Amino acid sequence: MTTTTLWPPRTSDRSALLHAYADVLAWPLIVSTRLVTADQAEQQLAGDPATAVFTTCAAVDAVTVAHDAGMTALVRLERRGIGPVPCFAAGHRTLTFLVRAGSGQDLGGLDGASIATGTGWRVEIPPSPGVRWDTPPWSCTEREALMLCPASDLRRDISEALHFHRNAPR
C-alpha cells in the first residue's frame, strides 16, 4: 500500500489526495462506475488526466450551492467560529460543503441548495478536473480527519447567503 508522504496533501498532488481519501478518511473511491483502490485511481488518472473521481455519501453528506452564495456562507460561518467546514469548489460554479453523514436532510427545503445524503449518492472530488479543495476534510498538521459538523449548524448562514444572492442586484 502506498501512502502520502507529504502532509497535508495539495489539490494538485493527485496521488497524495487519493491516498489520503483511502488511508486517512477511509472513503470509497469511484472512477466511472467502478469502485477502485487509490492505486487503481492513480493509474487511471495517469492514463487520462481528465478522469473524474467520486466518493459515496456514506461517510459524509454533501451540500452544494452556487459558488458566490457558498463563499458568503463560508465567511459567515468563520465569523461565527463554526468550522473549519470542509468544502470544495467546482470552478466558479458551485461550492460543496461536507457535513456529518445523515444530517444533510436538516437543510431540506432551502431553495438553491442541493443535498446528497446516503450511500446511493456520490459526489465528485478533487483531483477531478476543475474541482479543488477550499477547506480540505483533514487536519493541516496531523494525518487525521476533521470532525464534521451537523448540517443544522450551517442552516442559518447558507439560508442567509442564498437569500442575499438571490435578491442582489444584477
N, C-alpha and C positions, 0 to 999 in steps of 0.2 A: 504494500500500500504506500502510495506517495502522499506526503503531506506538505502543506505550505511551510516554507522555512522563514519567510518574511512575515512580520505581523505589524500592523494589520494589512490585509490584502488590499490592493488598489483595484479600482474598476477596470483598469487597463491590463491587469495581470490575470488572464483567463484561468490559468492553471491554479493559481492561489485561490481565486474565488471558488472554483469548482470543488477544490479540496476542503475549503472552509465550510461550504454548504454541507458536504458529506461528513466530514470528520468532526467539526465543531457544532454545527446546528442539527446534524442528522436529518437533513431534508432529502426527500427523494428527488432525483434529477430525471427529467424527461426531455428527450430530444426527438422531435417529430411526435410519434405516438408511443415510443419505446421508453421504458424505464431503463436507465443506464447508470453505470458507476461513474465516478468522477474521471477515471482514466479513459473510459469509453467516450464520455462527453468531450474530453480534451482532444482525443483522436478525431472526433467528428469536426470540432472547431478548427483543427489543424488542416483538415482536408477542405473545409468550406467555412471561412470566417463569417459568413452571413447566416450561420446556423443559429436558430433561436433555442434558448434553454428555458425550461419551465420547471416549476415545482408545484406540488399539490397544496391545497389549503387544508392540510391535515394538521400541521403544527402551528399555522398562523391563519388569520383571516386578513383579507386584503380590502382596503377601502380606497377606491380610485375616484379622483375628482379632477376637474380642469386644472392645469398647471398653475395659473395665476391664483385661483382660489386656494389651491393646496399650499402655495408659498405663503399666502396671507395667513392661513390657518397655522402653519408651522411657526411663523413668527409669534403669533398669539399664544400658542402652546408653550413656546420657550419663555415668553414673558411671564407666564403663569407658573413656570417651574415644572411643567409636565414634560417628561422625557428624560433622556432622548427618545424620540419616537422614530424607529426605523422607517425610512421611506426612500423610494427611488423614482426617478423621472424617466418618462419615455419621451425623449426630445423635449420640446416645449409645449407638448400637447397635454400630458397628464402627469399627476403626481399620485403615487400609490403609497398609502400608509399601511404598515403591518401592525396588527393588534393581536391580542390574546385570542387563541383559537376558540371558536364558539361564541365570541362576543360581538361579532360583526352585525348580527341582526339588531343590536341596540341602536344602530344608525339607520334602520329601515325607515322609509318614508321621507328621507332627506332628498328633496328634488335636486339632482345634479351629482349625487353620489352613487357609485356602483359598488355593491358589496359582493365579495366572493368568500364563501364560508363552507367548510366541509370538504371531504376528500374527493367529491365529484368535481370540484372546481380546480383549475390550475391557473397559475399566474406566471407571466414571462418575467425573467430576472436577468440581471447582468451576468454574463457578458454578452447577452443578446444584442444585436446591432441597435444602436440608438438608445439603449437602456443603461442608466448609470445610477449608482448609489448617491443619494444626497446625504443620508444618515444610514450607515450600514447596521445590520442587526447583531453586531458583535462588539465587544469591548475594544477600545482602541489600544489598551495596554495588555490585556490578558486574553488568552485563547478561550473565550467563553462567550456564550450567547447573552445578549441583553435581555433583561426581564421585560416582557411585553406588557403594555398597559391594556386594560379593557377598552373596547371601543367607546363605551359611555364616557370615558374621560375626555374624548375628542369631540363629542357631540356639539357642545356649545360653540367651540372655535370653528369647527368645519361648517356648522349651520350659519354662523355669522359671516364667515368668509364667502360662502356660496351666495348668501343674500346680498352682500356688498357687491360682489362682482356681477351678479345678475342685474342689479339696479344701477351700476356705474354707467356714467355717460360714455357713449361710444364715439 
